[in-house]
Amino acid sequence: MAEQSFDLIVLGGGPGGYVAAIRAAQLGMKTAVVEREHLGGICLNWGCIPTKALLRSSEINHLLHTLDAYGFAADNIRFDIGKIVKRSRAVAGQLSGGVKHLLRKNKVTVFDGHGKLAGKGRLSVTKDGKPVADLAAKHIILATGARARVLPGLEPDGKLVWTYKEAMVPPAMPKRLIVIGSGAIGAEFASFYLNLGAEVTLVEVLDRILPVEDAEISGFVQKAFAKQGMKILTGAKVQGLRKADDSVTAVIEAGGKVQEIVADRVISAVGIVGNVEDIGLEGTGVKVDRAHVVIDEWCRTGEPGVYAIGDLTGPPWLAHKASHEGVLCVEHIAGLNEVHPLVPLNIPGCTYCRPQVASVGLTEAAAKEAGHAVKVGRFSFIGNGKAIAMGEPEGLVKTVFDAKTGELLGAHMVGPEVTEMIQGYTIAKTMETTEAELMETVFPHPTISEAMHEAVLDAYGRVIHM
């Protein structure tokens, strides 16, 4: 088989890989992408996008059952879980096809198969155990992503114990559900099934749900979930699962007491591990730490000419972080002058449960632990005209500033559409604005975003509407 040469090979066609490939092609590099499953990766096919389609359906179901508050009435409201899943899969399929078109448009060569490092500057591609191609390039970017972490005793079986994949395509609607893990994935699935009428128990080993978020925001969401009817167990450990024909009994220890909860299905959402196996890392200088590849600020591994981006590397494990890494990695390879390393504290995080959660930067506790004297501002949506008019008055914006310099250290939001609004604070952090610029910014009225302004004003004793 004749070896094919490229300037850059990207192993993995997810949100990091395909974006890196397109940017490389824009810069004049002859580029190849090797993808073994589906272009767009987990995010587009089994993560970010289709889950948002599912959550949209659950939000509509909630709205239809609260029509009276808006002056409407409807009878016999029902849903078809099969159609909800079908729509979600169609959305993913449409966008996956879009990625294929973008790569073709940018003249990126795509190889369908499993890629593996095969010596310095070389990568072999196989499909179903048969050779597909031998590739060579001066630069190779590893973007193989990650998969669900499996804990002993909680192994998914695809029927009674689900990973995110099975949870996205339920053959029937479970009446009782246990979700283990309350990070973004767990919280979103718990919210989705709760809003479709399931009895949901959310189990978290730490002392609060959404543990990476500001404690005040986590507490707000926990109260909201409980008000909606969700059962929440924190500081809890699942000791084991007993399976019957069509149900699961979880043995859970919490607060020094052991209880048993019976459910139709269990979702395990206890984190991810990088796909570091069988990609040829053995005998290279690539270092793996806790199932993730170690990189420097330019995404370089310990092996010359080999780079890594996205979920394969360290946190935060977010699609937009992967895409940004892909661009900066390629631009650094190309020798562009205006390339800056990624600043993790400037990466926003979003959770699309009900209520939504969004944040960027340091939490209040982390800011204090880092030695900052802080000024903290808060503004509740109950003081926001647009939120009240929408019938969504439950929400909070919290800002954390350095008391000496006025630097915005962090911003944390919970409520309707905050995942769309967080970018305002993200731009502010990236541009290193202070409270002065934010206070002088004119926010449109009536919008929920006015709460962002008021939270800044509150930090400096100037809040108007609270």
SVG drawing of the C-alpha trace seen along z (x, -y; Angstrom):
<svg xmlns="http://www.w3.org/2000/svg" viewBox="-59 -54 69 65">
<polyline fill="none" stroke="black" stroke-width="0.4" points="0.0,0.0 1.5,-3.3 2.0,-5.8 0.1,-9.0 1.7,-12.2 0.1,-15.2 1.1,-18.3 -1.2,-17.5 -3.2,-14.4 -6.0,-14.7 -7.0,-11.5 -10.6,-12.0 -13.4,-14.0 -15.1,-15.5 -15.6,-19.2 -11.8,-19.5 -10.6,-17.4 -12.8,-18.6 -12.4,-22.3 -8.6,-21.8 -8.6,-20.2 -10.7,-23.1 -8.4,-25.7 -5.4,-23.9 -6.9,-23.8 -7.6,-27.5 -3.9,-28.1 -2.9,-26.1 -2.0,-22.8 -2.7,-19.5 -4.9,-17.9 -6.4,-14.6 -8.9,-13.5 -9.2,-9.9 -12.5,-9.0 -13.7,-5.5 -17.3,-6.1 -19.1,-9.4 -18.0,-12.9 -18.9,-15.4 -17.8,-13.0 -19.7,-12.3 -20.7,-15.9 -22.6,-16.2 -23.9,-12.6 -24.4,-11.4 -23.8,-14.5 -24.2,-18.2 -26.6,-18.5 -29.0,-15.6 -29.4,-16.1 -30.4,-19.7 -33.1,-18.4 -34.3,-16.0 -34.3,-18.8 -36.2,-21.1 -39.0,-18.5 -39.1,-18.1 -39.3,-21.9 -42.2,-22.0 -43.9,-19.2 -43.4,-21.3 -44.8,-24.4 -47.9,-22.5 -48.7,-21.5 -48.5,-25.0 -50.6,-26.7 -53.1,-28.0 -50.6,-30.5 -50.5,-32.1 -54.2,-32.1 -54.5,-28.9 -56.2,-25.6 -55.6,-22.2 -56.9,-18.7 -55.4,-15.2 -51.8,-16.4 -49.5,-13.5 -46.2,-12.8 -44.6,-10.0 -41.2,-9.1 -40.4,-7.4 -41.0,-10.6 -39.0,-12.6 -36.1,-10.3 -36.5,-10.3 -36.4,-14.1 -33.2,-14.1 -31.5,-11.6 -32.6,-13.5 -31.1,-16.7 -27.8,-14.9 -27.9,-13.3 -28.5,-16.7 -25.5,-18.3 -23.2,-15.3 -23.9,-15.6 -23.1,-19.3 -19.6,-18.5 -19.0,-16.1 -19.9,-18.9 -17.6,-21.4 -14.6,-19.1 -15.3,-18.4 -15.7,-22.2 -12.3,-22.8 -10.7,-20.0 -9.9,-17.9 -9.3,-14.2 -11.4,-12.0 -10.4,-8.4 -13.0,-6.1 -11.3,-3.8 -9.3,-3.3 -6.1,-5.3 -3.0,-4.4 0.5,-5.9 2.9,-3.8 6.3,-5.4 7.7,-8.9 5.3,-11.0 3.3,-8.0 -0.2,-6.7 -1.9,-3.5 -5.6,-3.3 -7.6,0.0 -11.3,0.8 -12.6,4.1 -9.1,5.3 -8.2,4.7 -5.6,2.1 -7.1,-1.1 -4.2,-3.5 -0.7,-4.3 -0.3,-8.0 2.6,-10.3 2.8,-13.9 5.2,-16.1 2.4,-17.0 -0.3,-14.7 -3.1,-15.9 -4.7,-13.3 -8.4,-14.2 -9.8,-10.8 -12.1,-12.1 -13.4,-10.3 -16.0,-7.8 -18.1,-7.2 -16.2,-6.2 -17.3,-2.8 -17.2,-2.1 -17.0,1.4 -20.5,2.6 -22.1,0.0 -21.2,1.4 -23.7,0.5 -25.4,3.4 -27.4,1.4 -30.7,2.6 -31.2,1.8 -28.1,-0.3 -27.5,-3.0 -24.7,-5.2 -25.6,-8.5 -26.0,-6.7 -28.8,-4.4 -30.4,-7.2 -30.7,-9.2 -32.7,-6.5 -35.0,-4.9 -37.3,-2.2 -39.9,-3.2 -40.4,-5.9 -39.2,-4.6 -41.5,-5.5 -38.8,-5.4 -35.2,-6.4 -32.0,-6.7 -29.2,-8.9 -25.8,-8.4 -23.7,-11.5 -24.9,-15.1 -22.4,-16.8 -23.7,-18.4 -24.6,-15.1 -26.3,-13.7 -28.2,-16.9 -29.4,-17.2 -30.7,-13.7 -32.3,-13.9 -34.1,-17.1 -35.1,-15.6 -36.8,-12.6 -38.3,-14.5 -40.0,-17.0 -41.4,-14.1 -43.0,-12.7 -40.6,-10.1 -39.9,-9.7 -36.2,-10.7 -33.7,-10.1 -30.4,-12.0 -27.4,-10.5 -24.2,-12.4 -21.2,-11.2 -20.1,-14.8 -21.9,-17.1 -23.8,-19.0 -25.0,-18.6 -23.3,-20.3 -20.1,-20.3 -17.9,-22.3 -20.3,-25.3 -20.4,-28.0 -22.0,-26.6 -24.7,-29.2 -25.8,-28.3 -25.6,-24.6 -27.9,-25.2 -30.3,-27.2 -30.6,-24.3 -31.0,-21.7 -33.9,-23.6 -35.4,-24.0 -35.1,-20.3 -36.6,-19.4 -39.5,-21.8 -40.1,-20.0 -40.4,-16.7 -36.9,-15.2 -35.4,-13.2 -31.8,-14.2 -29.2,-12.3 -25.9,-14.0 -22.9,-12.6 -24.2,-9.3 -22.5,-6.2 -24.1,-3.5 -22.8,-0.3 -24.3,2.0 -27.1,2.8 -29.4,5.8 -31.0,6.5 -34.3,8.1 -36.0,8.9 -37.1,5.3 -36.0,3.3 -33.0,2.4 -32.5,2.0 -29.8,-0.4 -28.2,0.0 -27.3,-3.5 -25.4,-4.6 -26.0,-8.2 -25.6,-10.0 -24.6,-6.8 -27.7,-5.0 -28.3,-2.4 -31.4,-2.4 -32.7,-0.5 -34.4,-2.3 -36.1,-0.4 -36.1,-1.9 -36.9,-0.8 -33.6,-2.0 -30.3,-3.5 -28.2,-6.1 -24.5,-6.1 -23.0,-9.6 -19.8,-9.4 -17.4,-11.1 -15.3,-10.3 -12.0,-8.7 -9.9,-9.6 -9.7,-7.2 -5.9,-6.6 -5.9,-2.9 -5.0,-1.3 -3.8,-4.5 -0.1,-3.7 1.1,-5.6 3.3,-2.8 7.0,-3.5 6.4,-7.2 7.1,-10.2 3.3,-10.8 2.6,-10.9 -0.8,-9.7 -2.0,-10.8 -5.2,-9.4 -6.4,-8.3 -5.8,-11.6 -2.9,-12.8 -0.6,-15.5 0.0,-18.5 1.6,-22.0 0.1,-25.4 0.4,-24.8 -1.2,-21.3 2.2,-19.6 2.7,-16.1 6.1,-14.8 6.5,-13.2 7.9,-15.7 5.3,-16.4 2.4,-14.8 -0.2,-17.0 -3.5,-16.4 -6.7,-18.3 -10.1,-18.1 -11.5,-15.5 -8.5,-13.3 -6.6,-15.9 -7.3,-17.6 -10.3,-19.5 -12.6,-21.2 -14.0,-18.6 -16.1,-20.8 -16.7,-20.8 -16.0,-24.6 -12.7,-24.1 -11.8,-21.3 -12.6,-23.5 -10.5,-26.4 -7.6,-24.1 -7.8,-22.8 -7.5,-26.3 -4.7,-27.5 -2.8,-24.3 -2.9,-24.5 -2.1,-28.2 0.9,-27.6 2.0,-24.9 1.6,-27.3 3.8,-29.9 1.2,-32.6 2.3,-35.4 -1.0,-36.4 -1.6,-33.1 -2.3,-33.0 -2.5,-30.0 -5.9,-29.0 -6.8,-30.5 -9.0,-27.8 -10.6,-30.4 -12.0,-32.2 -13.9,-29.1 -17.6,-29.2 -19.5,-26.2 -23.2,-25.5 -25.6,-23.0 -29.0,-22.8 -31.2,-21.4 -34.3,-23.3 -33.3,-25.8 -30.2,-26.4 -26.8,-27.0 -23.9,-28.9 -20.6,-30.2 -17.1,-31.5 -14.1,-32.0 -13.6,-31.5 -16.3,-30.7 -16.5,-32.9 -14.8,-30.2 -12.1,-29.6 -11.4,-33.4 -11.0,-33.6 -8.8,-30.5 -6.6,-32.1 -6.0,-35.1 -8.3,-37.6 -10.3,-40.1 -13.6,-40.0 -16.7,-42.1 -19.7,-40.0 -22.8,-41.1 -26.2,-39.3 -29.4,-40.0 -32.5,-37.8 -34.7,-37.5 -37.7,-38.4 -36.5,-42.0 -36.3,-41.7 -39.3,-42.8 -38.7,-40.5 -38.3,-37.4 -41.6,-38.2 -43.3,-38.8 -42.0,-35.5 -43.3,-33.7 -39.8,-32.7 -39.0,-34.8 -36.8,-32.1 -33.1,-32.9 -30.0,-34.5 -26.9,-36.2 -23.8,-36.4 -20.6,-38.3 -17.2,-38.1 -14.8,-40.9 -11.3,-41.6 -11.9,-44.3 -8.5,-46.0 -8.4,-46.0 -12.0,-45.7 -11.1,-42.6 -14.0,-40.3 -12.9,-37.1 -16.0,-35.0 -19.7,-35.1 -22.4,-32.5 -25.9,-32.4 -29.0,-30.2 -32.3,-30.7 -33.9,-30.8 -31.6,-31.2 -28.5,-32.0 -26.5,-29.6 -27.0,-32.3 -26.1,-35.2 -22.9,-33.9 -20.9,-34.9 -21.3,-38.6 -19.3,-37.9 -16.9,-35.6 -16.1,-38.5 -15.6,-40.8 -13.1,-38.3 -11.2,-37.8 -10.9,-41.5 -9.8,-42.0 -12.5,-44.6 -13.1,-45.9 -16.3,-46.8 -16.1,-50.3 -16.6,-49.2 -19.3,-46.8 -21.2,-49.4 -20.9,-51.9 -22.2,-49.3 -25.8,-50.0 -28.0,-46.8 -31.2,-46.7 -34.6,-46.9 -36.6,-44.8 -34.2,-41.8 -33.2,-39.2 -29.6,-40.3 -30.3,-43.4 -29.9,-41.2 -26.2,-40.9 -25.8,-44.6 -27.6,-44.8 -25.4,-42.0 -22.3,-44.1 -23.9,-47.2 -24.8,-45.3 -21.2,-44.3 -20.4,-48.0 -23.5,-49.1 -25.3,-50.7 -28.0,-48.2 -31.2,-49.9 -34.0,-47.4 -33.5,-45.3"/>
</svg>
